[in-house]
Amino acid sequence: MLEHYFVHPDTIDGIRSCWLGEEIDKYVTWLVEQGYGPGSIYSRVPVLKRFAQFAWAEGARSFDALPGHVEPFVSHWMAERDRGQSVERSRRFRNEIRGPVEQLLSLVLPEFVRRGRQPLGIPDPFVTQAPDFFAYLRDERGLRESSIKQYHHFLLRLQAYLKRIQVATLSDLSPTILSAFVIESTRELSPNTIAGFCSSVRVFLRYLHREGLVIDDLAPTIEAPRKYRLSDVPRSISWDDVGRMLDVVDQCTAMGKRDYVILLLLVTYGLRSREVAALTLDDIDWERERILVPERKAGHCTAYPLSTTVGEALLIYLKEVRSKSRERRVFLRTNAPRNPLTRATISNRATHYLRKAGIQVRRPGSHTLRHTCVQRLIDAEFPLKTIGDYIGHRSPRSTETYSKVAVEKLREVALGDGESLL
């Protein structure tokens, strides 16, 4: 693969003669497969060759010894090149050195964890004292992995707290300990997050009591703040604001063409970010002009008619932007590596364009557009049951919150004197 990018035989021989030459060649092949351009290859290979020379000079003779030489190598190179650079330029240059080295090590050493990234396979909290709890969540309660991650996150905090106060076993738990833990952990959390936090801890405590791991049922000692079901107004935006948001998308760029489709899917069908990220090429039925959204939160699939606007934008993205890939998911990164977009990225794109359009809304994101879709159906006087089925609500109670206020009328009152509405 090196011959495709480097012309001079001496250059190619110099790369292959170093002790990491074979791995660098494989790394170049990987870069090509991930969609990196020639410029990235020309800039990264010299860094890797120099890293191989540096590590060898420092005594590295095996791949396992390489991670310990990454930071010394970066510091050594920075000492030579960092001459009066700004902080931002210096940080960017440091990343340009460390990035290709860590990518190479990720290929050579599967267990290597890149700087700033969470290591994969973090042991489940309380794995020795309650080893079957997460199997219970999956098998008995049937929770999605996204929900199980929340349990994992909250119980890791409980585990760290108990370790800090030197409580060795779960059998030593008490209402006093749990109350102090909840107070400390929820000081800066939103009401919704606190409710999820307390719910997760209560489920864990009930499981411990059921399995006989603690004598008393301590779940009732965890009290979440009272939250009224219909107390919040959905954070939707007006249809004019939707037009403003779509207008700021630069559809002359690859990213803009992709993001335009994403925004249309969110606001037209009220999809969740997870559902957009999970869409595959097989879910688009061009012959019947419909789009299938499988594995919804309510446990069913929904088939939507493929609107002309969405279909045309989707066709432009697939023909002009989406790279050829074996990946079946629809939305991929426009830059290398061309991996599928995650639910977080989908939501962040919606946030970006809402802010770019100057639209003021509490907690902007993909759910803002989902709420907007629902509110538009409410304003059109569709039945709540129909709306709930359309957007995949698990329970009719979830749809009721949209019907308690006339949102558009209230907006008119806020923007004018309101007398015309009386």
Secondary structure by P-SEA (a helix, b strand, c coil): ccccccccaaaaaaaaaccaaaaaaaaaaaaaaacccaaaaaacaaaaaaaaaaaaaaccccccccccaaaaaaaaaaaaccccccaaaaaaaaaaaaaaaaaaaaaacccccccccccccccccccccccaaaaaacccccccaaaaaaaaaaaaaaaaaaaaacccccccccaaaaaaaaaaacccccaaaaaaaaaaaaaaaaaaaaacccccccccccccccccccccccccccaaaaaaaaaacccccaaaaaaaaaaaaaaaccccaaaaaacccccccccccccccccccccbbbbbcccaaaaaaaaaaaccccccccccccccccccccccccaaaaaaaaaaaaaaaccccccccaaaaaaaaaaaaaaacccaaaaaaaaccccccccccccccaaaaaaaaaaccccccc
